[in-house]
Amino acid sequence: MLDNLDFEVVRASLPFLWTGLLFSLKLTLVAMTGGIVFGTLLALARLSPFAVLRNSAAAYVNILRSIPLLMVILWFFLVIPLISGKPVGAENSALITFTLFEAAFYGEIMRAGIQSVPRGQVDAARALGLGYAQSMRDVVLPQAFRNMLPVLLTQTIILFQDT
C-alpha cells in the first residue's frame, strides 16, 4: 500500500519545514522568557496591597485569558498599524502578541505558586528582618518555583503547540 506513495514532495519541502520549525522554536523561547518576566510582574501586581495596581493587573489577565489567541494576533496585526500609522510586520507582531498573551497565563501560574508557599515561610523571612523584595527573592520565589515547575512546563508545551 505504501509502495504507491511519492515522498519526493516531502523531501522537496524539508527546507521550508525546517525554517518553520526554527521560527516556532524561536517564537516559543522569546514568548516563554518574556511571558515569565511579565507574568511575574503581573503576579506581584495581583498580590499588591494597592487596589489600582491589583485591579488593573486582574483586568489584564482576565481579559486576555478570555479572548482566543487568534483574535489577539489578528487585532494586533491589523489594529496597531491603523493606530500608529506604521506596519509592525508579521514576525514582530507574532513575537509581541505571543509574549503579551502568554504573560497573562504565566502570571496566573506565578500568582498561584506564590500563594502556595505557606504563610509561615513569609512570616519567618520577615522575622529575620528581610524586606518584602528580599523575602520574595530569597525565600518565597524559590519555593514557589518548585511548585510551579510542572505547570510552567505544561504551559510552555501549549505555547509551542500554539506557535
QUIBELSUL-V50473 format. One record per residue. N is the residue number from 1. RES is the residue in one letter. OMEGA is omega in whole degrees, 0 to 359 (* if undefined). BURIAL is # if it has 9 or more other C-alpha atoms within 8 Angstrom, else .. D_CENTER is the distance of its C-alpha to the mean C-alpha in Angstrom with 1 decimal. Layout:
# QUIBELSUL-V50473
n->{N;N}
res->{RES;RES}
omega->{OMEGA;OMEGA}
burial->{BURIAL;BURIAL}
d_center->{D_CENTER;D_CENTER}
This chain:
# QUIBELSUL-V50473
n->{1;2;3;4;5;6;7;8;9;10;11;12;13;14;15;16;17;18;19;20;21;22;23;24;25;26;27;28;29;30;31;32;33;34;35;36;37;38;39;40;41;42;43;44;45;46;47;48;49;50;51;52;53;54;55;56;57;58;59;60;61;62;63;64;65;66;67;68;69;70;71;72;73;74;75;76;77;78;79;80;81;82;83;84;85;86;87;88;89;90;91;92;93;94;95;96;97;98;99;100;101;102;103;104;105;106;107;108;109;110;111;112;113;114;115;116;117;118;119;120;121;122;123;124;125;126;127;128;129;130;131;132;133;134;135;136;137;138;139;140;141;142;143;144;145;146;147;148;149;150;151;152;153;154;155;156;157;158;159;160;161;162;163}
res->{M;L;D;N;L;D;F;E;V;V;R;A;S;L;P;F;L;W;T;G;L;L;F;S;L;K;L;T;L;V;A;M;T;G;G;I;V;F;G;T;L;L;A;L;A;R;L;S;P;F;A;V;L;R;N;S;A;A;A;Y;V;N;I;L;R;S;I;P;L;L;M;V;I;L;W;F;F;L;V;I;P;L;I;S;G;K;P;V;G;A;E;N;S;A;L;I;T;F;T;L;F;E;A;A;F;Y;G;E;I;M;R;A;G;I;Q;S;V;P;R;G;Q;V;D;A;A;R;A;L;G;L;G;Y;A;Q;S;M;R;D;V;V;L;P;Q;A;F;R;N;M;L;P;V;L;L;T;Q;T;I;I;L;F;Q;D;T}
omega->{179;180;183;183;179;182;180;178;179;180;179;181;184;177;179;177;179;178;178;178;179;178;178;178;178;180;179;181;180;181;179;181;179;179;179;179;180;178;176;177;177;180;178;177;179;179;183;175;181;187;182;179;181;183;179;177;178;178;179;182;183;180;183;179;182;180;177;183;181;178;179;179;180;178;182;183;185;187;182;176;177;181;185;182;180;177;180;183;185;183;178;178;179;180;182;183;180;179;181;180;182;178;178;180;179;177;178;177;180;180;179;179;178;180;179;178;182;182;179;178;178;179;179;178;179;179;177;178;178;175;182;182;180;180;176;184;189;186;190;186;176;178;180;181;178;178;185;190;179;182;177;178;178;179;178;176;177;177;179;178;179;180;*}
burial->{.;.;.;.;.;.;.;.;.;.;.;.;.;.;.;.;.;.;.;.;.;.;.;#;#;.;#;#;.;#;#;#;.;#;#;#;#;#;#;#;#;#;#;#;#;#;.;#;.;.;.;.;#;#;#;.;#;#;.;#;#;#;.;#;#;.;.;.;.;.;.;#;#;#;#;#;#;.;#;#;#;.;.;.;.;.;.;#;.;.;.;.;#;#;#;#;#;#;#;#;#;#;#;#;#;#;#;#;#;#;#;.;#;#;.;.;#;.;.;.;#;#;.;.;#;#;.;.;.;#;.;.;.;#;#;#;#;.;#;#;#;#;#;#;#;.;#;#;.;.;.;#;.;.;#;#;.;.;#;#;.;.;.}
d_center->{44.6;42.1;45.0;44.8;41.1;40.6;37.5;38.4;35.9;33.1;34.5;34.7;31.1;29.6;28.9;26.9;25.0;24.4;23.1;20.7;19.4;19.0;17.1;14.7;14.3;13.9;11.3;9.3;9.9;9.3;5.9;5.1;7.3;6.5;3.1;5.4;8.2;7.6;6.4;9.6;11.5;10.8;11.9;14.8;15.6;15.7;18.1;20.1;23.8;23.8;23.7;22.7;19.5;18.8;19.6;17.7;14.4;15.3;16.2;13.1;11.0;14.0;14.6;11.3;11.1;14.8;14.7;14.5;12.1;15.3;16.7;14.0;14.4;18.2;18.3;16.5;18.7;21.8;21.8;20.6;23.6;25.9;25.0;24.9;27.6;25.9;24.1;20.5;20.8;19.1;17.1;16.0;15.2;13.0;11.2;10.8;10.1;7.3;5.6;6.9;6.3;2.8;3.6;6.4;5.8;4.7;7.5;9.7;9.6;10.4;13.0;14.6;14.8;16.4;18.7;19.7;21.5;25.1;26.4;29.2;27.0;26.0;29.6;30.8;28.7;30.0;33.5;33.3;32.9;29.3;27.7;24.4;22.3;24.3;24.1;20.3;20.0;22.9;23.2;20.4;17.2;18.8;20.0;16.8;14.9;17.6;17.1;13.3;13.6;14.5;11.8;9.1;11.1;11.5;8.0;7.9;11.2;10.4;8.0;11.1;13.4;11.9;12.5}
